[in-house]
Every structure is written in C-alpha cells, then in structure tokens.
Amino acid sequence: MLNIGGVTPFTTIDYPGELAAVIFCQGCPWRCPYCHNPHLLAADGQGAVPWAEVLEFLCHRRGLLDGVVFSGGEPTMQAGLPAAVLAVRELGFKAGLHTAGPFPQRLLELLPHLDWIGMDLKAPFEEYERITAIPGSGEEARASAELLRRSGVPHRFRTTLDPFLLEGGRIESMQRMVATWGEELSVQNMKQPDAGKSGSQARQVTVQRATQQSSMLGTSGKAPDGSGKGEQVKGFEMKESGQPASGAASAPIPWLFMLGFALVVGLIG
C-alpha cells in the first residue's frame, strides 16, 4: 500500500499534544537544499518496512499511542496514502500529516479523514522554484494552503529558516501573508549537522529495543536512512526527530524517561 522508508514508534513532538508514531513515506517531487531526510527523496527507494508489519505494530499499540503521523519525504506523493489513513483511523488512532502541498488534489481527498496537518511553506509562492528546483511548485503549494486554511482541520503553517528567506524581506512577507489568514507562521531553524556526521545522522538519537516484540519492525537491522545502525541487535530503532512539530511542547521529555517509557511499552506490547 505504501512505500515506507522508516518508522518512529514513539514521539512527543511530531503531533502537537499527542503521543504518536511517525510513518516516513518514501519519495518527494521537490529538491529543497536543506531537506532533513534526503534519503527519502527517491520515489523508487526500497521501503525499509512493509506496510503489513506497520499495521501489526500499530495493533499492539492501541491504547498506548494517540495518533499516527504520515511524514516523509512527501506522503501525498503516494497514491496509497488515503487508504492507509483510513486503515489507521479504523484502528482507533488519530491521523496526522506532514506535507509541503505539492499535490493539492490528493490533499483535498485526504482532508475529511485527517485530524491534524503541519504544512511547510518554503518561500513566497512566486519564488518557490528557487527552493524546490521545480517549476510550478509555488502554485501547487498556494492551492494546498488555500484548501487547508478553509478546511476546518486543525493545522499549523511553518517554515524552515533557510538563509534565502532572510534576504529581501522574504520571511517578513511570509509572516504577513499567514497573518492575513488569521494565523501565525511557525519558524524552525535549520538543523546544523554535527562534525563528522551527515545531516540525517546528526538529527537522530536512537534507542535500540531488543525485545522480541520490537523485532517485528526493521528486521534488517538498518536505520531508515540506510546507515546500518543497530545491526548488532535485531530490533527496531526508536528515533526522536530533530525538528519539532509546530505547537509541540517547548522541550522534549527527558531521555531517561523516554527510555523507560519505551521499555515499558515493549514489555506491555
């Protein structure tokens, strides 16, 4: 149903106010230079986790998680996303979406079935191509933003503070535009990679889970970025994503608590 590049089994920052899992969908039509997940750009990338195993995992997490977020990559690029959202809701989870809006027609189809959406605005719409490298991307994003803000679905518009936006009053123009919609633009700083690490590696903090239950996911032992982390333990890696969802708590739960929670969830599951 979906080509999945990886899964975060527990997060406090990707769905505001909810405990959630994140499904990272493979593929994105745009090529933003600051992309946080460049390993997910290729649409033909081999999925790290089969959809059936994701559903099995979620069945064991009913009552423990509040929601499931579809992220990427760009999840609306996949034709199977609407059916996947419905499947998640049938399990009793709220459904969240992270999108940049390149496929407004698919977003329109999804809106009645989503509980929260975080939409990334890349630049003033007339200058989108300078960020995405794709002609016409600004009009696609404009159409998606219009659909979203009129939908009644809880959402947040956000942007990554690329240096390009600091020139020529661009970020101020975007803030004024969103303000005319009666909303506020959430600004996220670019994540700087640690010395000696790739951007994706530097943004990931992993906690290996060695229980038999957790081994149902990621049985290849590879991290979603293909780095091969965790090959010594047959299990799924739990990751805290580096960019919080807009409106999330200002500080993540301390890591000792997170580790304890992950172990308890593993035992319960």
SULDAZI-V522821 format. One record per residue. N is the residue number from 0. RES is the residue in three letters. SS is DSSP state (hx for helix, st for strand, lp for the rest). PSI is psi in whole degrees, -180 to 180 (999 if undefined). OMEGA is omega in whole degrees, 0 to 359 (NA if undefined). Layout:
BEGIN
N	RES	SS	PSI	OMEGA
N	RES	SS	PSI	OMEGA
END
This chain:
BEGIN
0	MET	lp	-47	178
1	LEU	lp	147	170
2	ASN	lp	109	191
3	ILE	st	123	181
4	GLY	st	-14	180
5	GLY	st	167	180
6	VAL	st	135	168
7	THR	st	114	186
8	PRO	st	-16	181
9	PHE	st	128	176
10	THR	st	147	175
11	THR	lp	-2	191
12	ILE	lp	-1	183
13	ASP	lp	-9	176
14	TYR	lp	104	187
15	PRO	lp	124	175
16	GLY	lp	4	183
17	GLU	lp	150	169
18	LEU	lp	128	190
19	ALA	st	161	165
20	ALA	st	154	179
21	VAL	st	128	176
22	ILE	st	118	181
23	PHE	st	109	182
24	CYS	st	139	182
25	GLN	lp	137	173
26	GLY	lp	138	174
27	CYS	lp	137	182
28	PRO	lp	-12	184
29	TRP	lp	163	184
30	ARG	lp	63	180
31	CYS	lp	134	187
32	PRO	lp	-23	182
33	TYR	lp	15	185
34	CYS	lp	131	181
35	HIS	lp	-22	183
36	ASN	lp	64	184
37	PRO	hx	-24	179
38	HIS	hx	-12	180
39	LEU	hx	2	185
40	LEU	lp	-43	185
41	ALA	lp	125	181
42	ALA	lp	-26	182
43	ASP	lp	13	178
44	GLY	lp	145	181
45	GLN	lp	124	179
46	GLY	lp	134	181
47	ALA	lp	-26	186
48	VAL	lp	122	177
49	PRO	lp	145	181
50	TRP	hx	-38	180
51	ALA	hx	-37	179
52	GLU	hx	-32	175
53	VAL	hx	-45	179
54	LEU	hx	-40	179
55	GLU	hx	-43	177
56	PHE	hx	-46	182
57	LEU	hx	-34	177
58	CYS	hx	-36	179
59	HIS	lp	-8	183
60	ARG	lp	7	176
61	ARG	st	132	183
62	GLY	lp	-12	179
63	LEU	lp	-32	177
64	LEU	st	151	179
65	ASP	lp	-37	188
66	GLY	st	174	177
67	VAL	st	130	180
68	VAL	st	130	173
69	PHE	st	117	183
70	SER	st	-165	181
71	GLY	st	-152	15
72	GLY	lp	-163	176
73	GLU	lp	103	186
74	PRO	hx	-32	182
75	THR	hx	-4	176
76	MET	hx	-21	186
77	GLN	lp	128	182
78	ALA	lp	-24	181
79	GLY	lp	-1	184
80	LEU	hx	-46	181
81	PRO	hx	-43	179
82	ALA	hx	-36	179
83	ALA	hx	-41	177
84	VAL	hx	-44	179
85	LEU	hx	-39	179
86	ALA	hx	-40	179
87	VAL	hx	-42	179
88	ARG	hx	-34	178
89	GLU	hx	-24	176
90	LEU	lp	-5	177
91	GLY	lp	8	180
92	PHE	lp	149	166
93	LYS	st	150	182
94	ALA	st	123	176
95	GLY	st	159	182
96	LEU	st	134	167
97	HIS	st	124	182
98	THR	st	156	171
99	ALA	lp	-3	174
100	GLY	lp	28	182
101	PRO	lp	-10	182
102	PHE	lp	78	185
103	PRO	hx	-33	181
104	GLN	hx	-39	177
105	ARG	hx	-36	176
106	LEU	hx	-42	179
107	LEU	hx	-41	179
108	GLU	hx	-33	185
109	LEU	hx	-29	190
110	LEU	hx	-42	181
111	PRO	hx	-13	187
112	HIS	hx	7	182
113	LEU	lp	146	181
114	ASP	lp	-21	177
115	TRP	st	145	180
116	ILE	st	134	169
117	GLY	st	117	181
118	MET	st	127	180
119	ASP	st	123	173
120	LEU	lp	128	189
121	LYS	lp	-33	187
122	ALA	lp	175	166
123	PRO	lp	138	189
124	PHE	hx	-37	182
125	GLU	hx	-9	180
126	GLU	hx	16	182
127	TYR	lp	-41	185
128	GLU	hx	-27	180
129	ARG	hx	-19	176
130	ILE	hx	-47	188
131	THR	hx	-21	185
132	ALA	lp	18	182
133	ILE	lp	118	177
134	PRO	lp	142	178
135	GLY	lp	-3	183
136	SER	hx	-31	180
137	GLY	hx	-39	179
138	GLU	hx	-36	176
139	GLU	hx	-45	179
140	ALA	hx	-40	179
141	ARG	hx	-45	181
142	ALA	hx	-41	179
143	SER	hx	-41	178
144	ALA	hx	-39	179
145	GLU	hx	-44	178
146	LEU	hx	-43	185
147	LEU	hx	-48	186
148	ARG	hx	-19	177
149	ARG	lp	1	189
150	SER	lp	-29	187
151	GLY	lp	-3	177
152	VAL	lp	131	176
153	PRO	lp	135	185
154	HIS	st	173	175
155	ARG	st	131	172
156	PHE	st	138	184
157	ARG	st	164	177
158	THR	st	154	174
159	THR	st	129	189
160	LEU	st	74	173
161	ASP	lp	144	179
162	PRO	hx	-29	178
163	PHE	hx	-35	182
164	LEU	hx	-17	180
165	LEU	hx	-7	181
166	GLU	lp	146	171
167	GLY	lp	21	178
168	GLY	lp	22	185
169	ARG	hx	-47	182
170	ILE	hx	-37	178
171	GLU	hx	-38	178
172	SER	hx	-41	179
173	MET	hx	-40	179
174	GLN	hx	-41	178
175	ARG	hx	-40	180
176	MET	hx	-49	181
177	VAL	hx	-34	177
178	ALA	hx	-35	178
179	THR	hx	-19	176
180	TRP	lp	-2	183
181	GLY	lp	24	183
182	GLU	lp	177	181
183	GLU	lp	136	178
184	LEU	lp	123	177
185	SER	st	128	184
186	VAL	st	126	179
187	GLN	st	132	177
188	ASN	st	149	174
189	MET	lp	139	179
190	LYS	lp	123	179
191	GLN	lp	128	180
192	PRO	lp	149	174
193	ASP	lp	155	179
194	ALA	lp	132	176
195	GLY	lp	2	180
196	LYS	lp	152	174
197	SER	lp	164	180
198	GLY	hx	-44	183
199	SER	hx	-37	179
200	GLN	hx	-40	183
201	ALA	hx	-25	183
202	ARG	lp	-4	187
203	GLN	lp	132	171
204	VAL	st	119	188
205	THR	st	146	173
206	VAL	st	115	183
207	GLN	st	138	178
208	ARG	lp	120	187
209	ALA	lp	8	181
210	THR	lp	158	180
211	GLN	lp	-36	181
212	GLN	hx	-44	185
213	SER	hx	-17	182
214	SER	hx	-7	178
215	MET	hx	-22	182
216	LEU	lp	140	176
217	GLY	lp	40	186
218	THR	lp	-13	176
219	SER	lp	-14	181
220	GLY	lp	11	182
221	LYS	lp	143	174
222	ALA	lp	157	180
223	PRO	lp	-23	179
224	ASP	lp	6	178
225	GLY	lp	13	185
226	SER	lp	-15	179
227	GLY	lp	8	177
228	LYS	lp	141	175
229	GLY	lp	14	183
230	GLU	lp	-21	180
231	GLN	lp	-21	181
232	VAL	lp	123	180
233	LYS	lp	95	183
234	GLY	lp	179	182
235	PHE	lp	141	181
236	GLU	st	135	177
237	MET	st	128	186
238	LYS	st	143	170
239	GLU	st	114	184
240	SER	lp	151	187
241	GLY	lp	-22	182
242	GLN	lp	114	180
243	PRO	lp	148	173
244	ALA	lp	143	180
245	SER	lp	134	180
246	GLY	lp	-2	178
247	ALA	lp	170	179
248	ALA	lp	149	186
249	SER	lp	-23	179
250	ALA	lp	136	179
251	PRO	lp	158	175
252	ILE	lp	141	180
253	PRO	lp	147	187
254	TRP	hx	-31	178
255	LEU	hx	-41	177
256	PHE	hx	-43	180
257	MET	hx	-43	180
258	LEU	hx	-45	179
259	GLY	hx	-40	179
260	PHE	hx	-43	180
261	ALA	hx	-41	181
262	LEU	hx	-42	179
263	VAL	hx	-45	179
264	VAL	hx	-39	179
265	GLY	hx	-40	180
266	LEU	hx	-41	179
267	ILE	hx	-42	182
268	GLY	lp	999	NA
END
